[in-house]
Amino acid sequence: MTAIGVQAQRLGGPKRPRHSFFESFIRTLIIVCAALAVVLSSVSICDGHWLLADNHLFGLWHFCTLTNHSEPRCLRDLSQAHVPGLAIGLGVARSVAALAVVAAIFGLEFLMVSQMCEDIRSWRKWAIGSFLLLVAFILSSGGLLSFVALLRNHVTLTSFTLMFWCEFTASFLFFLNAISGLHINSLTQPWYQLRRY
């Protein structure tokens, strides 16, 4: 192929999408907030102490008894908490919450790749990343609701620890970033155009 043919093919081929400053700023903000949500959720799950009630500290991994003059006595055997179904229920809750983090990490990766390697398919990568953040929100919310449902007899508004509110904030950020990502994608690249590629 001659040089003229190559130049004509480049001119006639699909062009890389160009983002306005405002659109690039919004997409960068979504990525940063999604990364913050991943960090918050990871720290919350690793610590796992989500509820403090009646000198008992309930967590995803441990059950602790608190006294005034000694160190907390923590047990991995959650059946010692004498809450029906707690051991199995918290096993499900922490598994679902951990899967939420995994989904969010893959979603964040798709979002970053779509912006770093912009091509004609970057819109689809962004849509997949936003969808994975939505899956992370559903899983994270499932873990939170499971935890609250299991310990509903001990729950008060002031009994939740900082780590629980970190997970709650992360879940909200997953939802907010997923919806924002899908919305900005639909505004800048309609879905009927996405199906062409």
N, C-alpha and C positions, 0 to 999 in steps of 0.2 A: 504494500500500500504506500502511495506517495505521501509526501509531507502535506500536500494540499488536501488529500483525502482524510488524513488523520485530523487536520485542523477542522475540516468540515464536520467530521464525526463528533468532535468535541463540542462544536457550536450547536449541533443538532441534538446532542444527547441530553439526558436529564440534568438539570442544574441543581446544585446543592442549595438547600433552603437557607434563606437569610433571615435572621431574627432581628427584630428591632431591639433597641436598648432596653425598653420597658419589658418586653417579653423575655429577654435574656435574664434580666434582673429577677423577674418573678420565678422563672425556672430554677435559677441559682438559689433563691430563697427556699423553694420547695425542697431542693436537694439538701440544703443545710438543716432545715427543720426535720427532714426525714432521718438524717444522720443523728441529730440530737435525740430523736425518739428511740432510735436503735440503742444508743448509749444508755438512756434512762431505763428502758425496758431490760437491758442486759444486767445493769447494776441491781435493779429491783429484784429480778429473778435469782441472781446469784446470792444476794443477801437473804431474801425470802421471808423475812419477818414482817408480816403484814397486819397483824391484829394484836392489840394489847388489851386484855380484859380480865378483871378480877385476879390480878397478879399472875396471869398466865399469858405467855407470849406464843401466839400461833403463827407458824411459818410454813412455807412450802416444803422445807426440808427437816425442820426440827419442831419439837414442842418443848417450851421452856417454862419452868416454874420459878417465879421471882420471890425473894424474901428480902427483908429490910437489911439484914446484917451479913449476908453471904452472897457469893457469886451465883448467877442464874444457873439452875440445874436443867440442862437441855438433854433431850432424848430423841433419838432417831425413830424409835418405835412410837409412831403416832397413835397407836391404839391405847397408849397410856393416858391420852387426853380424855378418854371416856366419851367420845362423840361418835355416834353411829356412822359408819362408812367413811370416817375421816381419812384413814390411810389410803384407801382406794381412790376416794374423791380427790385428794390433794395430788396423788400420783397423776391422775388425768389432768388436773388443773395445771400442774407444772409442765407436763408434756405439751399441752396445747399452747401454753405461754411461750415455751421454748421454740415450738414450731412457728409461732408468730414472728419471733426474732429472725429465724432462718428465712422466712418468706420476705421479711422486710429488708434483710441484707441483700437478697437476690434482686428485689425490686429497686433498691438504692443503686445497685450495680448497673441495672438496665438504664436507670435515669442518668447516671453519670456517663455511661458509654454513649448514650444518644446525644449528649452535649459535647463530648470530647471528640467523637468521630462522626461528625455530621455528614450524612449522605441522604439519598432519597428515601431510605428506610428508617431514618432516625425517628420519624413520627411514630412508627409502629413500635420501636423499642421503648419510646417514652410511654406509649399506651400500655405495653406489657408491664413496665415498671410500676405505673400507677395502679394497675389491676392487682399486682402482687402486694402493694401497700394496702389495698382494700381487703385482700385476704388476710393480711397481718392484723388489720383492725378487727375482723370477725373472730379470728383465733384468740387475740388478746382479750377481747371483750368476753369471749366464752370462758377463758381462764379466770377473769375477775368475777364474773357472775357465778361460776362454780364455787369459788372460794367463799363468796358472800352467802350463797345458798347453804353450803355445808355448815357454816358457823353463824347462821341467822339468829340463833338464840343468844349469842354473845355479842352481836354487832350493835354498836351505837355510833353516832356520827363522829364522836371524839375518840373512839377506840382504834381507828385506823392509824397506822404508823406512816412515817414519811415515805417509806419504801412502797407502801400501797398507793399513795398518791402519786409517786413517780410512775408507777405502772399505769395508773389511770390517765395521767397526763400523756404518757407515751401512746396509749390507745387512742386518745383524742387526736393527737398529732398524726397518727397513722391515717385516721379517717379524714382529717382536714387536708392533708397533703395528697391523699388518693383522689378525693373529689376535686380538689383544685387542679391537680395534674390532668385528670380526664377532661375537666372543663376547658382549661387553656388549650389542650390538644384539639378539642372539638371546635374551638373558636378559630384557631390558626390553620387547621387542616381538617376539613369535614370528613366524616366517616366514609362517605361514598368514594372519596378519593383514596383513602387508605386501602380499600379493597382492591384497587387497581394494581397495587404493588405486591 
